[in-house]
Amino acid sequence: MNKDTRLSDVLHVLLHMAQFDEPLTSEVLAASMGTNPAVFRRTMAGLREAGYVRSGKGHGGGWQLNQPLNEITLLAVYEALNRPTLFAIGNRSERPNCLIEQKVNAALFDTMAQAEALFVERFASITLDQLEPDKMEPLSRHCRKAG
């Protein structure tokens, strides 16, 4: 199963965006995510709609943070990305007739709900400024996604 790296990719890009006062193009930011500009723009659309970033077209256009890092939580970014799936575990069927399968589904559901609640609580307590390293590296080739 492929990993969904959108959250990690977007967090990386947002932290680099904070280093610049001027807008950065989709091409530059997409390269840091290891993707193409169209995919980058689609990925960032939810963050723009939520007001965390803004984008402009044409000469001098590009992407900029719309809020300081200390006002953006990991949960906010996760939600702006439409809450990517946390777990790949699923039920055999949603409405089983088998009593054993009903018990298995209930146990899985309860456990996943508890895990998600913990995840949400923790993500709500972390702001992006807490992820900044002591010494920020410039947005350059070494930050491009490998692979």
WORA-V307444 format. One record per pair of residues at least 6 apart in sequence whose C-alpha atoms are under 7 Angstrom apart, sorted by the first residue. I is the first residue (numbers start at 1). J is the second residue. Records with the same first field share a line. If there is no record, write none. Layout:
I = J ; J
This chain:
7 = 78
9 = 33
13 = 29
15 = 132
16 = 139
17 = 64 ; 65
18 = 65
23 = 61 ; 62 ; 63 ; 64
24 = 62 ; 63 ; 64
25 = 61 ; 62 ; 63
26 = 37 ; 40 ; 41 ; 62
27 = 37
30 = 36 ; 37 ; 40
31 = 144
32 = 143 ; 144 ; 145
33 = 144 ; 145
34 = 144 ; 145
46 = 80 ; 81
47 = 53 ; 77 ; 80
48 = 54
50 = 80
51 = 66
52 = 65 ; 66 ; 67
53 = 63 ; 64 ; 65 ; 66
54 = 63 ; 64 ; 65 ; 66
55 = 61 ; 62 ; 63 ; 64
56 = 62 ; 63
69 = 127 ; 128 ; 129
70 = 127 ; 128 ; 129
71 = 127
72 = 127 ; 128
73 = 123 ; 124 ; 125 ; 126 ; 127 ; 128
74 = 123 ; 124 ; 126 ; 127 ; 128
75 = 120 ; 123 ; 124
91 = 105
96 = 102
